[in-house]
Amino acid sequence: MDVRSAGTEAAARIKVSNGHIGWADVIFVMEKKHIRRLKDRFGPMLNNKRIWNLDIPDDYGYMDEELIEILKNRVSEYINIPE
């Protein structure tokens, strides 16, 4: 699996780009508002993409250990993550 991370906020360290969307087979977002932002910005590029909302409040710091554990648990509901 190849994984990339990018944000939808203007202040994001790495912002979602056309390249990210084109590259991705599956897109995970933390909140519903992220889906709206992606649709507003990338519209038709998302037509054949699977987008899953993990329903995690986007208020954790970068590489927060609690967030990493939550992400592992939520993402594993959709894909098999090796230990």
Number of C-alpha atoms within 10 A of each C-alpha: 4 4 7 10 12 13 15 19 12 9 8 10 12 13 14 19 15 11 8 14 16 11 10 16 12 12 17 19 20 17 15 14 13 17 18 13 13 19 14 10 15 15 11 10 13 17 10 9 14 11 16 16 16 18 12 15 10 12 8 12 9 9 8 9 11 10 17 13 11 13 15 14 13 17 16 12 10 11 9 9 11 6 4
